[in-house]
Amino acid sequence: MNYNLEGRVAIVTGAGRKGGIGAAIAHRLARSGAHLVLTDLCAPPTDKALAHPGNGQWQGLTAVAEEAEALGVQVLPLKADVTDAVSVEDMVAKTLDRFGRLDILINNAGAAIGPAPVVQMEEAAWRRTLEINATGTFLCCRYGLPPMIAAGRGGRVVNMSSLAAERPKPGISAYAAGKAAVVALTRSLAQEVAEFDITVNAVLPGDVDTELKRWGLQLEALAAGRGYEEILAAATARVPLGRFATTAEVASLVAFLASDEAAFISGQAYVLSGGREWA
């Protein structure tokens, strides 16, 4: 089902990887008629210890933008660092310069930097993980909401959290903490902006078939001294529906929450886990 988003403008962060959740969200919103601002970091890490396979590059971002444009909407790809206030403020300013409005904010950028048990985790990795997941979401809301409020047309904010926020497992404490912060931010912020007819909701995907998920399983296999296929089979078996979610399925929920069909839904955290109820 496509929702009518014609004439609306959406920012989607973390959209620079073809096959990723951000790319799927961009495609789904474009199919519904929304004009898009697609962003990603588009830069290699300055510290190799903080490298992360989820970082989108400019070539990937422009490829996602071209696919969305082919669906008949206008798309502005931008390099943006969600952890930097100046960069986020510039992202919003360029959105308004190009389109004159902002109606939908999808805070999809996220990362799990250097996952490890707490007693082994590097402090820099902990800080960077929280900066991307929690502070990044805060900054995008901090600068994205004022033009929505000023326009008086209402708006939609969808924050991407994770099943890890509610059902964390060992070795991902920083990621789980950051995503739990996103849920708490969502619930508080929803009350703050309700008077402006702006809704704020969170989506908590469980296992999704992405390159990032496969990278995580490879790390798990390495840490456990087991084969990747064995770890993959065990992870799949934990999902009652017997498979991982597709990125399109995640994007479908996001598109619903961004639409008028969800106008009376706010402050909610939707788990998308295929029935999985444990870590």
PyRosetta script that sets phi, psi and omega in degrees:
from pyrosetta import init, pose_from_sequence

init()
pose = pose_from_sequence("MNYNLEGRVAIVTGAGRKGGIGAAIAHRLARSGAHLVLTDLCAPPTDKALAHPGNGQWQGLTAVAEEAEALGVQVLPLKADVTDAVSVEDMVAKTLDRFGRLDILINNAGAAIGPAPVVQMEEAAWRRTLEINATGTFLCCRYGLPPMIAAGRGGRVVNMSSLAAERPKPGISAYAAGKAAVVALTRSLAQEVAEFDITVNAVLPGDVDTELKRWGLQLEALAAGRGYEEILAAATARVPLGRFATTAEVASLVAFLASDEAAFISGQAYVLSGGREWA")
pose.set_psi(1, 131.6)
pose.set_omega(1, 175.0)
pose.set_phi(2, -100.4)
pose.set_psi(2, 139.7)
pose.set_omega(2, 179.0)
pose.set_phi(3, -100.5)
pose.set_psi(3, 149.5)
pose.set_omega(3, -177.1)
pose.set_phi(4, -81.3)
pose.set_psi(4, 103.3)
pose.set_omega(4, 178.2)
pose.set_phi(5, -119.0)
pose.set_psi(5, 20.4)
pose.set_omega(5, -176.7)
pose.set_phi(6, -59.4)
pose.set_psi(6, 132.9)
pose.set_omega(6, 178.6)
pose.set_phi(7, 85.6)
pose.set_psi(7, -8.0)
pose.set_omega(7, 179.4)
pose.set_phi(8, -90.8)
pose.set_psi(8, 158.5)
pose.set_omega(8, -176.9)
pose.set_phi(9, -121.5)
pose.set_psi(9, 130.3)
pose.set_omega(9, -177.5)
pose.set_phi(10, -125.1)
pose.set_psi(10, 137.9)
pose.set_omega(10, 167.9)
pose.set_phi(11, -98.1)
pose.set_psi(11, 131.9)
pose.set_omega(11, 173.9)
pose.set_phi(12, -124.8)
pose.set_psi(12, 112.9)
pose.set_omega(12, 178.0)
pose.set_phi(13, -87.1)
pose.set_psi(13, 159.7)
pose.set_omega(13, 179.0)
pose.set_phi(14, 63.5)
pose.set_psi(14, 42.1)
pose.set_omega(14, -174.1)
pose.set_phi(15, -108.6)
pose.set_psi(15, 18.1)
pose.set_omega(15, -170.3)
pose.set_phi(16, -92.8)
pose.set_psi(16, 12.3)
pose.set_omega(16, 179.4)
pose.set_phi(17, -124.6)
pose.set_psi(17, 117.4)
pose.set_omega(17, 174.7)
pose.set_phi(18, -60.7)
pose.set_psi(18, 134.1)
pose.set_omega(18, -177.3)
pose.set_phi(19, 90.7)
pose.set_psi(19, -4.8)
pose.set_omega(19, 179.6)
pose.set_phi(20, -90.8)
pose.set_psi(20, 172.1)
pose.set_omega(20, -179.6)
pose.set_phi(21, -64.2)
pose.set_psi(21, -41.6)
pose.set_omega(21, 179.5)
pose.set_phi(22, -60.2)
pose.set_psi(22, -41.1)
pose.set_omega(22, 178.2)
pose.set_phi(23, -64.5)
pose.set_psi(23, -40.6)
pose.set_omega(23, 179.2)
pose.set_phi(24, -65.3)
pose.set_psi(24, -39.1)
pose.set_omega(24, 177.7)
pose.set_phi(25, -64.0)
pose.set_psi(25, -44.3)
pose.set_omega(25, 179.0)
pose.set_phi(26, -58.3)
pose.set_psi(26, -44.9)
pose.set_omega(26, -179.5)
pose.set_phi(27, -62.4)
pose.set_psi(27, -43.5)
pose.set_omega(27, -177.3)
pose.set_phi(28, -67.7)
pose.set_psi(28, -42.2)
pose.set_omega(28, 179.0)
pose.set_phi(29, -66.4)
pose.set_psi(29, -37.4)
pose.set_omega(29, 178.0)
pose.set_phi(30, -64.4)
pose.set_psi(30, -40.5)
pose.set_omega(30, 176.9)
pose.set_phi(31, -60.2)
pose.set_psi(31, -27.7)
pose.set_omega(31, -179.8)
pose.set_phi(32, -90.0)
pose.set_psi(32, 1.0)
pose.set_omega(32, 173.5)
pose.set_phi(33, 98.7)
pose.set_psi(33, 3.8)
pose.set_omega(33, -178.9)
pose.set_phi(34, -78.9)
pose.set_psi(34, 137.4)
pose.set_omega(34, 169.4)
pose.set_phi(35, -77.7)
pose.set_psi(35, 149.5)
pose.set_omega(35, -167.4)
pose.set_phi(36, -128.8)
pose.set_psi(36, 143.9)
pose.set_omega(36, 163.5)
pose.set_phi(37, -115.0)
pose.set_psi(37, 115.3)
pose.set_omega(37, -176.7)
pose.set_phi(38, -110.2)
pose.set_psi(38, 130.3)
pose.set_omega(38, -175.4)
pose.set_phi(39, -130.9)
pose.set_psi(39, 156.6)
pose.set_omega(39, 170.2)
pose.set_phi(40, -160.5)
pose.set_psi(40, 169.9)
pose.set_omega(40, -177.4)
pose.set_phi(41, -66.6)
pose.set_psi(41, -41.8)
pose.set_omega(41, 174.5)
pose.set_phi(42, 54.9)
pose.set_psi(42, 40.0)
pose.set_omega(42, 179.8)
pose.set_phi(43, -153.7)
pose.set_psi(43, 141.4)
pose.set_omega(43, 176.2)
pose.set_phi(44, -69.9)
pose.set_psi(44, 151.3)
pose.set_omega(44, 178.7)
pose.set_phi(45, -66.8)
pose.set_psi(45, 143.9)
pose.set_omega(45, 177.3)
pose.set_phi(46, -73.7)
pose.set_psi(46, -22.2)
pose.set_omega(46, 179.3)
pose.set_phi(47, -119.6)
pose.set_psi(47, 117.3)
pose.set_omega(47, -177.3)
pose.set_phi(48, -59.1)
pose.set_psi(48, -26.4)
pose.set_omega(48, 179.6)
pose.set_phi(49, -66.7)
pose.set_psi(49, -19.6)
pose.set_omega(49, -178.9)
pose.set_phi(50, -103.4)
pose.set_psi(50, 14.2)
pose.set_omega(50, 179.0)
pose.set_phi(51, -63.7)
pose.set_psi(51, 150.5)
pose.set_omega(51, -177.8)
pose.set_phi(52, -152.5)
pose.set_psi(52, 130.7)
pose.set_omega(52, -176.3)
pose.set_phi(53, -70.7)
pose.set_psi(53, -10.0)
pose.set_omega(53, 179.5)
pose.set_phi(54, -81.3)
pose.set_psi(54, -9.8)
pose.set_omega(54, -179.2)
pose.set_phi(55, -67.3)
pose.set_psi(55, 117.9)
pose.set_omega(55, 177.8)
pose.set_phi(56, -77.9)
pose.set_psi(56, 150.6)
pose.set_omega(56, 177.4)
pose.set_phi(57, -109.3)
pose.set_psi(57, 164.9)
pose.set_omega(57, -174.8)
pose.set_phi(58, -58.4)
pose.set_psi(58, -40.1)
pose.set_omega(58, -179.5)
pose.set_phi(59, -62.4)
pose.set_psi(59, -40.9)
pose.set_omega(59, 178.2)
pose.set_phi(60, -67.1)
pose.set_psi(60, -40.7)
pose.set_omega(60, -179.3)
pose.set_phi(61, -63.7)
pose.set_psi(61, -45.1)
pose.set_omega(61, -179.9)
pose.set_phi(62, -67.7)
pose.set_psi(62, -31.8)
pose.set_omega(62, 177.2)
pose.set_phi(63, -65.6)
pose.set_psi(63, -42.7)
pose.set_omega(63, 177.0)
pose.set_phi(64, -63.5)
pose.set_psi(64, -40.7)
pose.set_omega(64, 179.5)
pose.set_phi(65, -62.5)
pose.set_psi(65, -42.3)
pose.set_omega(65, -179.8)
pose.set_phi(66, -64.2)
pose.set_psi(66, -39.0)
pose.set_omega(66, 177.9)
pose.set_phi(67, -63.8)
pose.set_psi(67, -39.4)
pose.set_omega(67, 178.9)
pose.set_phi(68, -68.9)
pose.set_psi(68, -40.8)
pose.set_omega(68, 179.5)
pose.set_phi(69, -62.1)
pose.set_psi(69, -32.8)
pose.set_omega(69, 179.6)
pose.set_phi(70, -63.8)
pose.set_psi(70, -15.9)
pose.set_omega(70, 178.4)
pose.set_phi(71, -89.2)
pose.set_psi(71, 3.6)
pose.set_omega(71, 172.3)
pose.set_phi(72, 96.4)
pose.set_psi(72, 15.9)
pose.set_omega(72, 178.4)
pose.set_phi(73, -115.6)
pose.set_psi(73, 166.6)
pose.set_omega(73, 176.5)
pose.set_phi(74, -90.3)
pose.set_psi(74, 139.9)
pose.set_omega(74, -176.5)
pose.set_phi(75, -136.1)
pose.set_psi(75, 133.3)
pose.set_omega(75, 176.3)
pose.set_phi(76, -117.2)
pose.set_psi(76, 107.6)
pose.set_omega(76, 175.6)
pose.set_phi(77, -84.8)
pose.set_psi(77, 136.9)
pose.set_omega(77, -177.8)
pose.set_phi(78, -137.5)
pose.set_psi(78, 142.7)
pose.set_omega(78, 167.4)
pose.set_phi(79, -79.4)
pose.set_psi(79, 129.9)
pose.set_omega(79, -179.7)
pose.set_phi(80, -153.2)
pose.set_psi(80, 140.6)
pose.set_omega(80, 176.2)
pose.set_phi(81, -108.7)
pose.set_psi(81, 108.3)
pose.set_omega(81, -174.7)
pose.set_phi(82, -67.8)
pose.set_psi(82, -13.1)
pose.set_omega(82, 179.5)
pose.set_phi(83, -88.9)
pose.set_psi(83, -2.7)
pose.set_omega(83, -176.6)
pose.set_phi(84, -115.3)
pose.set_psi(84, 118.2)
pose.set_omega(84, -174.9)
pose.set_phi(85, -60.1)
pose.set_psi(85, -40.4)
pose.set_omega(85, -179.8)
pose.set_phi(86, -63.1)
pose.set_psi(86, -42.1)
pose.set_omega(86, 179.6)
pose.set_phi(87, -65.0)
pose.set_psi(87, -42.2)
pose.set_omega(87, -179.7)
pose.set_phi(88, -67.4)
pose.set_psi(88, -42.9)
pose.set_omega(88, 178.1)
pose.set_phi(89, -61.0)
pose.set_psi(89, -39.7)
pose.set_omega(89, 178.0)
pose.set_phi(90, -65.7)
pose.set_psi(90, -38.9)
pose.set_omega(90, 177.8)
pose.set_phi(91, -58.3)
pose.set_psi(91, -45.6)
pose.set_omega(91, -180.0)
pose.set_phi(92, -68.4)
pose.set_psi(92, -40.7)
pose.set_omega(92, 179.8)
pose.set_phi(93, -62.2)
pose.set_psi(93, -41.8)
pose.set_omega(93, 179.4)
pose.set_phi(94, -68.9)
pose.set_psi(94, -31.8)
pose.set_omega(94, 174.9)
pose.set_phi(95, -62.4)
pose.set_psi(95, -46.6)
pose.set_omega(95, -179.0)
pose.set_phi(96, -68.9)
pose.set_psi(96, -36.1)
pose.set_omega(96, 177.8)
pose.set_phi(97, -63.2)
pose.set_psi(97, -40.6)
pose.set_omega(97, -176.4)
pose.set_phi(98, -79.4)
pose.set_psi(98, -43.6)
pose.set_omega(98, -170.8)
pose.set_phi(99, -113.9)
pose.set_psi(99, -18.3)
pose.set_omega(99, 178.4)
pose.set_phi(100, 78.5)
pose.set_psi(100, 6.4)
pose.set_omega(100, -178.5)
pose.set_phi(101, -164.8)
pose.set_psi(101, 163.6)
pose.set_omega(101, 172.8)
pose.set_phi(102, -144.4)
pose.set_psi(102, 122.1)
pose.set_omega(102, -176.1)
pose.set_phi(103, -115.2)
pose.set_psi(103, -29.5)
pose.set_omega(103, -173.0)
pose.set_phi(104, -134.9)
pose.set_psi(104, 131.9)
pose.set_omega(104, 177.8)
pose.set_phi(105, -123.6)
pose.set_psi(105, 116.4)
pose.set_omega(105, 178.8)
pose.set_phi(106, -109.7)
pose.set_psi(106, 105.7)
pose.set_omega(106, -178.9)
pose.set_phi(107, -89.1)
pose.set_psi(107, 85.9)
pose.set_omega(107, -174.8)
pose.set_phi(108, -99.4)
pose.set_psi(108, -20.9)
pose.set_omega(108, -177.2)
pose.set_phi(109, -58.7)
pose.set_psi(109, 131.5)
pose.set_omega(109, -180.0)
pose.set_phi(110, -164.2)
pose.set_psi(110, 164.5)
pose.set_omega(110, -178.1)
pose.set_phi(111, -164.8)
pose.set_psi(111, 156.1)
pose.set_omega(111, 171.9)
pose.set_phi(112, -123.1)
pose.set_psi(112, 95.6)
pose.set_omega(112, -175.5)
pose.set_phi(113, -86.5)
pose.set_psi(113, 127.2)
pose.set_omega(113, 175.2)
pose.set_phi(114, 49.5)
pose.set_psi(114, 51.2)
pose.set_omega(114, -178.6)
pose.set_phi(115, -59.3)
pose.set_psi(115, 137.3)
pose.set_omega(115, -177.2)
pose.set_phi(116, -168.8)
pose.set_psi(116, 161.7)
pose.set_omega(116, 171.2)
pose.set_phi(117, -56.3)
pose.set_psi(117, 149.9)
pose.set_omega(117, -175.4)
pose.set_phi(118, -53.7)
pose.set_psi(118, -42.9)
pose.set_omega(118, -176.0)
pose.set_phi(119, -71.1)
pose.set_psi(119, -10.2)
pose.set_omega(119, 179.1)
pose.set_phi(120, -113.6)
pose.set_psi(120, -7.6)
pose.set_omega(120, -172.8)
pose.set_phi(121, -76.4)
pose.set_psi(121, 137.5)
pose.set_omega(121, 176.1)
pose.set_phi(122, -72.1)
pose.set_psi(122, 137.8)
pose.set_omega(122, -179.2)
pose.set_phi(123, -60.1)
pose.set_psi(123, -37.9)
pose.set_omega(123, -179.7)
pose.set_phi(124, -62.9)
pose.set_psi(124, -37.6)
pose.set_omega(124, 179.0)
pose.set_phi(125, -67.8)
pose.set_psi(125, -41.3)
pose.set_omega(125, 176.9)
pose.set_phi(126, -58.4)
pose.set_psi(126, -51.3)
pose.set_omega(126, -176.9)
pose.set_phi(127, -62.5)
pose.set_psi(127, -44.1)
pose.set_omega(127, -178.1)
pose.set_phi(128, -65.5)
pose.set_psi(128, -38.7)
pose.set_omega(128, 178.7)
pose.set_phi(129, -62.1)
pose.set_psi(129, -44.5)
pose.set_omega(129, 178.3)
pose.set_phi(130, -70.0)
pose.set_psi(130, -34.7)
pose.set_omega(130, 178.0)
pose.set_phi(131, -60.9)
pose.set_psi(131, -44.8)
pose.set_omega(131, -177.5)
pose.set_phi(132, -69.9)
pose.set_psi(132, -50.3)
pose.set_omega(132, -172.9)
pose.set_phi(133, -76.7)
pose.set_psi(133, -48.8)
pose.set_omega(133, -175.2)
pose.set_phi(134, -91.0)
pose.set_psi(134, -56.8)
pose.set_omega(134, -178.1)
pose.set_phi(135, -64.9)
pose.set_psi(135, -37.6)
pose.set_omega(135, 179.0)
pose.set_phi(136, -60.7)
pose.set_psi(136, -43.3)
pose.set_omega(136, 177.7)
pose.set_phi(137, -64.7)
pose.set_psi(137, -43.1)
pose.set_omega(137, 177.7)
pose.set_phi(138, -58.4)
pose.set_psi(138, -48.9)
pose.set_omega(138, -176.6)
pose.set_phi(139, -63.5)
pose.set_psi(139, -40.2)
pose.set_omega(139, 179.0)
pose.set_phi(140, -64.5)
pose.set_psi(140, -38.7)
pose.set_omega(140, 175.6)
pose.set_phi(141, -69.2)
pose.set_psi(141, -41.0)
pose.set_omega(141, -178.5)
pose.set_phi(142, -57.6)
pose.set_psi(142, -41.4)
pose.set_omega(142, -177.4)
pose.set_phi(143, -99.4)
pose.set_psi(143, -19.9)
pose.set_omega(143, -179.7)
pose.set_phi(144, -83.7)
pose.set_psi(144, -28.6)
pose.set_omega(144, -176.4)
pose.set_phi(145, -73.7)
pose.set_psi(145, -38.5)
pose.set_omega(145, -177.8)
pose.set_phi(146, -53.1)
pose.set_psi(146, -44.8)
pose.set_omega(146, 177.9)
pose.set_phi(147, -67.3)
pose.set_psi(147, -30.0)
pose.set_omega(147, 174.9)
pose.set_phi(148, -65.1)
pose.set_psi(148, -45.1)
pose.set_omega(148, -179.8)
pose.set_phi(149, -63.3)
pose.set_psi(149, -45.0)
pose.set_omega(149, -176.9)
pose.set_phi(150, -64.9)
pose.set_psi(150, -34.0)
pose.set_omega(150, -177.5)
pose.set_phi(151, -71.8)
pose.set_psi(151, -27.1)
pose.set_omega(151, 177.4)
pose.set_phi(152, 72.3)
pose.set_psi(152, 18.4)
pose.set_omega(152, 180.0)
pose.set_phi(153, -102.0)
pose.set_psi(153, 2.1)
pose.set_omega(153, -173.1)
pose.set_phi(154, 81.1)
pose.set_psi(154, -168.9)
pose.set_omega(154, -179.7)
pose.set_phi(155, 174.8)
pose.set_psi(155, 175.9)
pose.set_omega(155, -178.8)
pose.set_phi(156, -134.5)
pose.set_psi(156, 132.8)
pose.set_omega(156, 172.4)
pose.set_phi(157, -122.8)
pose.set_psi(157, 128.0)
pose.set_omega(157, 175.0)
pose.set_phi(158, -124.2)
pose.set_psi(158, 118.8)
pose.set_omega(158, -179.1)
pose.set_phi(159, -102.6)
pose.set_psi(159, 128.1)
pose.set_omega(159, 179.3)
pose.set_phi(160, -86.9)
pose.set_psi(160, 113.1)
pose.set_omega(160, 174.4)
pose.set_phi(161, -104.0)
pose.set_psi(161, -141.7)
pose.set_omega(161, -177.8)
pose.set_phi(162, -163.4)
pose.set_psi(162, 154.0)
pose.set_omega(162, 172.3)
pose.set_phi(163, -55.6)
pose.set_psi(163, -28.3)
pose.set_omega(163, 179.4)
pose.set_phi(164, -60.8)
pose.set_psi(164, -22.6)
pose.set_omega(164, 179.2)
pose.set_phi(165, -64.9)
pose.set_psi(165, -31.2)
pose.set_omega(165, -178.0)
pose.set_phi(166, -109.2)
pose.set_psi(166, -24.9)
pose.set_omega(166, -178.4)
pose.set_phi(167, -133.8)
pose.set_psi(167, 65.3)
pose.set_omega(167, -177.5)
pose.set_phi(168, -70.9)
pose.set_psi(168, 156.7)
pose.set_omega(168, 175.0)
pose.set_phi(169, -125.3)
pose.set_psi(169, 168.0)
pose.set_omega(169, -176.3)
pose.set_phi(170, -59.1)
pose.set_psi(170, 146.6)
pose.set_omega(170, 173.4)
pose.set_phi(171, 91.5)
pose.set_psi(171, -5.3)
pose.set_omega(171, -179.0)
pose.set_phi(172, -128.0)
pose.set_psi(172, 36.1)
pose.set_omega(172, -174.5)
pose.set_phi(173, -60.0)
pose.set_psi(173, -40.9)
pose.set_omega(173, -178.8)
pose.set_phi(174, -66.5)
pose.set_psi(174, -45.1)
pose.set_omega(174, 179.0)
pose.set_phi(175, -62.7)
pose.set_psi(175, -45.7)
pose.set_omega(175, 179.8)
pose.set_phi(176, -62.2)
pose.set_psi(176, -41.9)
pose.set_omega(176, 179.7)
pose.set_phi(177, -64.1)
pose.set_psi(177, -42.9)
pose.set_omega(177, 179.3)
pose.set_phi(178, -64.0)
pose.set_psi(178, -42.5)
pose.set_omega(178, -179.1)
pose.set_phi(179, -73.0)
pose.set_psi(179, -31.1)
pose.set_omega(179, 173.8)
pose.set_phi(180, -66.0)
pose.set_psi(180, -37.2)
pose.set_omega(180, 176.5)
pose.set_phi(181, -62.6)
pose.set_psi(181, -36.4)
pose.set_omega(181, 178.0)
pose.set_phi(182, -61.9)
pose.set_psi(182, -41.2)
pose.set_omega(182, 179.0)
pose.set_phi(183, -64.5)
pose.set_psi(183, -45.6)
pose.set_omega(183, 179.8)
pose.set_phi(184, -63.3)
pose.set_psi(184, -42.3)
pose.set_omega(184, 176.8)
pose.set_phi(185, -59.5)
pose.set_psi(185, -44.1)
pose.set_omega(185, -179.9)
pose.set_phi(186, -57.8)
pose.set_psi(186, -47.8)
pose.set_omega(186, -175.8)
pose.set_phi(187, -67.9)
pose.set_psi(187, -36.3)
pose.set_omega(187, 178.4)
pose.set_phi(188, -74.1)
pose.set_psi(188, -46.2)
pose.set_omega(188, -177.3)
pose.set_phi(189, -63.3)
pose.set_psi(189, -36.3)
pose.set_omega(189, 179.3)
pose.set_phi(190, -55.7)
pose.set_psi(190, -37.3)
pose.set_omega(190, 179.4)
pose.set_phi(191, -73.9)
pose.set_psi(191, -33.1)
pose.set_omega(191, -178.3)
pose.set_phi(192, -68.5)
pose.set_psi(192, -33.9)
pose.set_omega(192, -173.0)
pose.set_phi(193, -109.6)
pose.set_psi(193, 5.5)
pose.set_omega(193, -178.6)
pose.set_phi(194, -59.4)
pose.set_psi(194, -36.4)
pose.set_omega(194, -178.1)
pose.set_phi(195, -64.0)
pose.set_psi(195, -16.9)
pose.set_omega(195, 179.4)
pose.set_phi(196, -98.4)
pose.set_psi(196, 11.6)
pose.set_omega(196, -178.5)
pose.set_phi(197, 61.0)
pose.set_psi(197, 35.6)
pose.set_omega(197, 175.5)
pose.set_phi(198, -109.1)
pose.set_psi(198, 127.2)
pose.set_omega(198, 178.0)
pose.set_phi(199, -101.4)
pose.set_psi(199, 148.5)
pose.set_omega(199, 179.8)
pose.set_phi(200, -134.6)
pose.set_psi(200, 120.2)
pose.set_omega(200, 179.8)
pose.set_phi(201, -136.1)
pose.set_psi(201, 162.1)
pose.set_omega(201, 179.0)
pose.set_phi(202, -121.9)
pose.set_psi(202, 147.3)
pose.set_omega(202, 174.8)
pose.set_phi(203, -116.2)
pose.set_psi(203, 130.4)
pose.set_omega(203, -176.7)
pose.set_phi(204, -116.9)
pose.set_psi(204, 83.4)
pose.set_omega(204, 178.9)
pose.set_phi(205, -69.0)
pose.set_psi(205, 146.7)
pose.set_omega(205, 170.7)
pose.set_phi(206, -91.7)
pose.set_psi(206, -119.5)
pose.set_omega(206, -179.7)
pose.set_phi(207, -82.0)
pose.set_psi(207, 118.8)
pose.set_omega(207, 179.0)
pose.set_phi(208, -122.1)
pose.set_psi(208, 138.1)
pose.set_omega(208, -176.0)
pose.set_phi(209, -76.8)
pose.set_psi(209, 88.6)
pose.set_omega(209, 178.5)
pose.set_phi(210, -134.7)
pose.set_psi(210, 167.7)
pose.set_omega(210, 175.8)
pose.set_phi(211, -61.0)
pose.set_psi(211, -37.3)
pose.set_omega(211, 180.0)
pose.set_phi(212, -63.9)
pose.set_psi(212, -40.7)
pose.set_omega(212, 178.3)
pose.set_phi(213, -64.3)
pose.set_psi(213, -42.2)
pose.set_omega(213, 179.7)
pose.set_phi(214, -64.2)
pose.set_psi(214, -36.7)
pose.set_omega(214, 176.1)
pose.set_phi(215, -62.1)
pose.set_psi(215, -43.0)
pose.set_omega(215, 179.0)
pose.set_phi(216, -62.9)
pose.set_psi(216, -39.2)
pose.set_omega(216, 179.0)
pose.set_phi(217, -68.5)
pose.set_psi(217, -34.3)
pose.set_omega(217, 176.7)
pose.set_phi(218, -65.3)
pose.set_psi(218, -40.0)
pose.set_omega(218, 176.3)
pose.set_phi(219, -64.1)
pose.set_psi(219, -41.0)
pose.set_omega(219, 179.5)
pose.set_phi(220, -63.1)
pose.set_psi(220, -42.0)
pose.set_omega(220, 179.0)
pose.set_phi(221, -64.4)
pose.set_psi(221, -41.7)
pose.set_omega(221, 179.5)
pose.set_phi(222, -63.9)
pose.set_psi(222, -44.3)
pose.set_omega(222, -178.9)
pose.set_phi(223, -65.4)
pose.set_psi(223, -33.5)
pose.set_omega(223, -177.0)
pose.set_phi(224, -90.4)
pose.set_psi(224, -7.3)
pose.set_omega(224, -177.6)
pose.set_phi(225, 67.4)
pose.set_psi(225, 32.6)
pose.set_omega(225, -178.5)
pose.set_phi(226, -122.6)
pose.set_psi(226, 167.2)
pose.set_omega(226, -179.9)
pose.set_phi(227, -76.4)
pose.set_psi(227, 152.0)
pose.set_omega(227, -179.3)
pose.set_phi(228, -61.2)
pose.set_psi(228, -44.4)
pose.set_omega(228, -177.4)
pose.set_phi(229, -62.7)
pose.set_psi(229, -34.9)
pose.set_omega(229, 177.8)
pose.set_phi(230, -66.0)
pose.set_psi(230, -43.8)
pose.set_omega(230, 179.0)
pose.set_phi(231, -65.4)
pose.set_psi(231, -41.1)
pose.set_omega(231, 178.9)
pose.set_phi(232, -62.2)
pose.set_psi(232, -44.4)
pose.set_omega(232, 179.9)
pose.set_phi(233, -63.0)
pose.set_psi(233, -39.7)
pose.set_omega(233, 179.6)
pose.set_phi(234, -67.0)
pose.set_psi(234, -39.5)
pose.set_omega(234, 179.7)
pose.set_phi(235, -66.0)
pose.set_psi(235, -41.2)
pose.set_omega(235, 179.3)
pose.set_phi(236, -65.3)
pose.set_psi(236, -38.3)
pose.set_omega(236, -179.1)
pose.set_phi(237, -64.9)
pose.set_psi(237, -22.8)
pose.set_omega(237, 179.4)
pose.set_phi(238, -74.2)
pose.set_psi(238, -14.9)
pose.set_omega(238, -178.0)
pose.set_phi(239, -95.4)
pose.set_psi(239, 115.1)
pose.set_omega(239, -177.8)
pose.set_phi(240, -53.9)
pose.set_psi(240, -34.1)
pose.set_omega(240, 178.5)
pose.set_phi(241, -76.1)
pose.set_psi(241, -5.0)
pose.set_omega(241, 171.2)
pose.set_phi(242, 79.0)
pose.set_psi(242, 16.8)
pose.set_omega(242, 178.4)
pose.set_phi(243, -160.7)
pose.set_psi(243, 168.3)
pose.set_omega(243, 173.3)
pose.set_phi(244, -83.6)
pose.set_psi(244, 158.6)
pose.set_omega(244, 174.0)
pose.set_phi(245, -70.5)
pose.set_psi(245, 154.2)
pose.set_omega(245, 170.8)
pose.set_phi(246, -91.0)
pose.set_psi(246, 157.9)
pose.set_omega(246, 176.8)
pose.set_phi(247, -63.3)
pose.set_psi(247, -31.2)
pose.set_omega(247, 179.0)
pose.set_phi(248, -64.8)
pose.set_psi(248, -34.6)
pose.set_omega(248, 179.2)
pose.set_phi(249, -68.7)
pose.set_psi(249, -38.1)
pose.set_omega(249, 175.4)
pose.set_phi(250, -65.1)
pose.set_psi(250, -44.8)
pose.set_omega(250, -179.1)
pose.set_phi(251, -61.9)
pose.set_psi(251, -32.8)
pose.set_omega(251, 179.4)
pose.set_phi(252, -62.9)
pose.set_psi(252, -42.8)
pose.set_omega(252, 178.3)
pose.set_phi(253, -66.9)
pose.set_psi(253, -41.2)
pose.set_omega(253, 179.1)
pose.set_phi(254, -61.5)
pose.set_psi(254, -44.6)
pose.set_omega(254, -179.7)
pose.set_phi(255, -61.6)
pose.set_psi(255, -39.9)
pose.set_omega(255, 177.0)
pose.set_phi(256, -60.4)
pose.set_psi(256, -47.0)
pose.set_omega(256, -178.2)
pose.set_phi(257, -67.6)
pose.set_psi(257, -22.2)
pose.set_omega(257, 178.5)
pose.set_phi(258, -86.3)
pose.set_psi(258, -5.6)
pose.set_omega(258, -173.0)
pose.set_phi(259, -100.6)
pose.set_psi(259, 172.3)
pose.set_omega(259, 176.5)
pose.set_phi(260, -68.8)
pose.set_psi(260, -19.5)
pose.set_omega(260, 178.3)
pose.set_phi(261, -63.3)
pose.set_psi(261, -21.9)
pose.set_omega(261, -178.5)
pose.set_phi(262, -108.3)
pose.set_psi(262, 26.9)
pose.set_omega(262, -173.3)
pose.set_phi(263, -63.4)
pose.set_psi(263, -23.1)
pose.set_omega(263, -178.5)
pose.set_phi(264, -108.3)
pose.set_psi(264, 18.7)
pose.set_omega(264, 179.1)
pose.set_phi(265, -112.4)
pose.set_psi(265, 121.7)
pose.set_omega(265, 178.9)
pose.set_phi(266, -156.2)
pose.set_psi(266, 151.1)
pose.set_omega(266, 179.1)
pose.set_phi(267, 73.6)
pose.set_psi(267, 19.9)
pose.set_omega(267, -176.0)
pose.set_phi(268, -105.4)
pose.set_psi(268, 154.8)
pose.set_omega(268, 178.1)
pose.set_phi(269, -124.1)
pose.set_psi(269, 107.7)
pose.set_omega(269, -174.8)
pose.set_phi(270, -95.7)
pose.set_psi(270, 117.1)
pose.set_omega(270, 177.3)
pose.set_phi(271, -84.5)
pose.set_psi(271, 130.9)
pose.set_omega(271, 178.7)
pose.set_phi(272, -121.5)
pose.set_psi(272, 85.9)
pose.set_omega(272, -167.3)
pose.set_phi(273, -125.0)
pose.set_psi(273, 1.2)
pose.set_omega(273, -176.2)
pose.set_phi(274, 66.0)
pose.set_psi(274, 23.6)
pose.set_omega(274, 179.6)
pose.set_phi(275, 92.1)
pose.set_psi(275, -0.3)
pose.set_omega(275, -179.0)
pose.set_phi(276, -69.5)
pose.set_psi(276, 129.7)
pose.set_omega(276, -176.4)
pose.set_phi(277, -123.8)
pose.set_psi(277, 15.8)
pose.set_omega(277, -179.4)
pose.set_phi(278, -144.3)
pose.set_psi(278, 168.1)
pose.set_omega(278, -175.7)
pose.set_phi(279, -70.5)
pose.dump_pdb("model.pdb")
